[in-house]
Amino acid sequence: MVPVQLITGRLPKDGSEVLMPSHLLSDINLDCAVGDTLNLAVGLRQDGDDILSQHIPYRPGDELLSVGEDKTYTVVGIYEKPIFEAADAPGYTLITASDRTVLVESISVFVSLKEVEEVYNYADGTAPGADYAVNSKLLQE
């Protein structure tokens, strides 16, 4: 479950639908609404052989964007800036549903548990044998 605050619309049901962050709309004065379609060049940020995530600040002069394919998405919701997107994030976070037909190296998963100490039991039971990382700093707050 992703911790988002929907302003309007609903969560994506499949990989052709997307949530748009409200701060993207205001930052670049973009006129976009629920029901609109977006055509985006989807790719990877790279610094040499390293793939860079949204959590690594922009590296001017060092990183490249390798475009993999063009995709079309339907905007199904607008949401508040997410708490997991850092102020120095190199881009904006658009959220879609996972596509189970595409093999990925890693994914980010956000869960909410009533008993914080159960996070390890939950992770082990949900993805037995898989590697995972837990945001221990967040668990202490």
CORLINJO-V331264 format. One record per residue. N is the residue number from 1. RES is the residue in one small letter. SS is DSSP state (hx for helix, st for strand, lp for the rest). Layout:
n->[N	N]
res->[RES	RES]
ss->[SS	SS]
This chain:
n->[1	2	3	4	5	6	7	8	9	10	11	12	13	14	15	16	17	18	19	20	21	22	23	24	25	26	27	28	29	30	31	32	33	34	35	36	37	38	39	40	41	42	43	44	45	46	47	48	49	50	51	52	53	54	55	56	57	58	59	60	61	62	63	64	65	66	67	68	69	70	71	72	73	74	75	76	77	78	79	80	81	82	83	84	85	86	87	88	89	90	91	92	93	94	95	96	97	98	99	100	101	102	103	104	105	106	107	108	109	110	111	112	113	114	115	116	117	118	119	120	121	122	123	124	125	126	127	128	129	130	131	132	133	134	135	136	137	138	139	140	141]
res->[m	v	p	v	q	l	i	t	g	r	l	p	k	d	g	s	e	v	l	m	p	s	h	l	l	s	d	i	n	l	d	c	a	v	g	d	t	l	n	l	a	v	g	l	r	q	d	g	d	d	i	l	s	q	h	i	p	y	r	p	g	d	e	l	l	s	v	g	e	d	k	t	y	t	v	v	g	i	y	e	k	p	i	f	e	a	a	d	a	p	g	y	t	l	i	t	a	s	d	r	t	v	l	v	e	s	i	s	v	f	v	s	l	k	e	v	e	e	v	y	n	y	a	d	g	t	a	p	g	a	d	y	a	v	n	s	k	l	l	q	e]
ss->[lp	lp	lp	lp	lp	st	st	st	st	lp	lp	lp	lp	lp	lp	lp	st	st	st	st	st	hx	hx	hx	hx	hx	hx	lp	lp	lp	lp	lp	lp	lp	lp	lp	st	st	st	st	st	st	st	st	st	st	st	lp	lp	st	st	st	lp	lp	lp	lp	lp	lp	lp	lp	lp	lp	lp	st	st	st	st	st	st	st	st	st	st	st	st	st	st	st	st	lp	lp	lp	lp	lp	lp	lp	lp	lp	lp	lp	lp	lp	lp	lp	st	st	lp	lp	lp	lp	lp	lp	lp	lp	lp	lp	lp	lp	lp	lp	lp	lp	lp	lp	lp	hx	hx	hx	hx	hx	hx	hx	hx	hx	hx	hx	lp	lp	lp	lp	lp	lp	lp	lp	lp	hx	hx	hx	hx	hx	lp]
